[in-house]
Structures are given as structure tokens and as C-alpha cells.
């Protein structure tokens, strides 16, 4: 198997090996994968908590009457375009 890394990631792997904590790049990558596996549930919980926060923000806005009525597909398309424009700004 061959893995391509960005120059920054490659430098980070090399630094770990040079620190003496790992014998080679393969050990660094294996350790990183084990870390990901062991923390996968924790990361999912963090993402879910963030999503819940965002949903609560939207609910609060709706409760304050700050919603945008959508009555047709064209209206929904315009809403998504506005969201994309905001994210680019």
C-alpha cells in the first residue's frame, strides 16, 4: 500500500521518527490509526453535540420569528444560494 501525504503531514511524521519515539513512519501511521479507532466514538459525540447546538440556535431563531418562509422550490433554491454566498463571505 502506498499513502500520499501533504508536505506538512510528511514533516510531522518525520519529526515523530526523529524524536526517537518511533522507529519508522509506519509505526507513526499505525499509532495514529489506533488513536483514531479508540477515539472514534468520542469524536462522533462531539460532532453530535455541535449539531444539537446548531439546531437549538435555529429553533431559538424560529421562536423569535426570525424564520424565512419558503413556499416553492424556487424559494428553497434562493435560500441555499444565500447560504452559500454567506459561507463564501
C-alpha positions as CSV (number, residue, x, y, z in Angstrom):
1,X,0.0,0.0,0.0
2,X,1.2,3.5,-0.8
3,X,-0.1,6.5,1.1
4,X,0.3,10.1,-0.2
5,X,0.8,12.8,2.5
6,X,0.9,16.6,2.2
7,X,4.4,18.0,2.8
8,X,3.2,19.3,6.2
9,X,2.0,15.8,7.3
10,X,5.1,14.2,6.0
11,X,7.2,16.6,8.0
12,X,5.1,15.8,11.1
13,X,5.7,12.0,10.6
14,X,9.4,12.6,10.1
15,X,9.6,14.7,13.3
16,X,7.9,11.9,15.3
17,X,10.5,9.4,14.0
18,X,13.4,11.8,14.6
19,X,12.1,12.3,18.2
20,X,13.0,8.7,18.8
21,X,9.5,7.7,19.9
22,X,9.0,5.7,16.8
23,X,11.4,3.6,14.7
24,X,9.9,4.4,11.3
25,X,7.0,6.2,9.5
26,X,4.9,3.0,9.5
27,X,4.9,2.9,13.3
28,X,3.7,6.6,13.4
29,X,0.8,5.9,11.0
30,X,-0.2,2.7,12.8
31,X,-0.3,4.6,16.1
32,X,-2.3,7.4,14.6
33,X,-4.8,4.9,13.2
34,X,-5.1,3.1,16.6
35,X,-5.7,6.5,18.2
36,X,-8.4,7.3,15.7
37,X,-10.1,3.9,16.3
38,X,-10.0,4.3,20.1
39,X,-11.4,7.9,19.9
40,X,-14.0,7.4,17.1
41,X,-17.0,7.4,19.5
42,X,-15.8,10.4,21.4
43,X,-15.3,12.4,18.1
44,X,-18.9,11.3,17.0
45,X,-20.3,12.6,20.3
46,X,-18.5,15.9,19.9
47,X,-19.9,16.3,16.4
48,X,-23.4,15.4,17.5
49,X,-23.2,17.9,20.4
50,X,-22.2,20.6,17.9
51,X,-25.1,19.7,15.6
52,X,-27.5,19.9,18.5
53,X,-26.2,23.4,19.4
54,X,-26.7,24.5,15.8
55,X,-30.2,23.1,15.8
56,X,-31.0,24.8,19.1
57,X,-29.8,28.1,17.6
58,X,-32.2,27.6,14.7
59,X,-35.1,26.7,17.0
60,X,-34.4,29.9,19.0
61,X,-34.4,32.0,15.9
62,X,-37.7,30.5,14.8
63,X,-39.1,31.1,18.3
64,X,-38.1,34.8,17.9
65,X,-39.9,35.0,14.5
66,X,-36.7,35.1,12.5
67,X,-37.6,32.3,10.2
68,X,-37.7,32.6,6.4
69,X,-41.0,31.3,4.8
70,X,-40.4,29.0,1.9
71,X,-43.4,28.4,-0.4
72,X,-41.9,27.0,-3.5
73,X,-38.9,25.1,-4.9
74,X,-37.5,28.4,-6.3
75,X,-37.7,29.9,-2.8
76,X,-35.7,27.0,-1.4
77,X,-33.1,27.4,-4.2
78,X,-32.7,31.1,-3.4
79,X,-32.3,30.2,0.3
80,X,-29.5,27.7,-0.5
81,X,-27.8,30.3,-2.8
82,X,-27.9,32.8,0.0
83,X,-26.4,30.4,2.5
84,X,-23.6,29.5,0.0
85,X,-23.0,33.3,-0.5
86,X,-22.8,33.8,3.2
87,X,-20.3,30.9,3.7
88,X,-18.0,32.4,1.0
89,X,-18.0,35.9,2.5
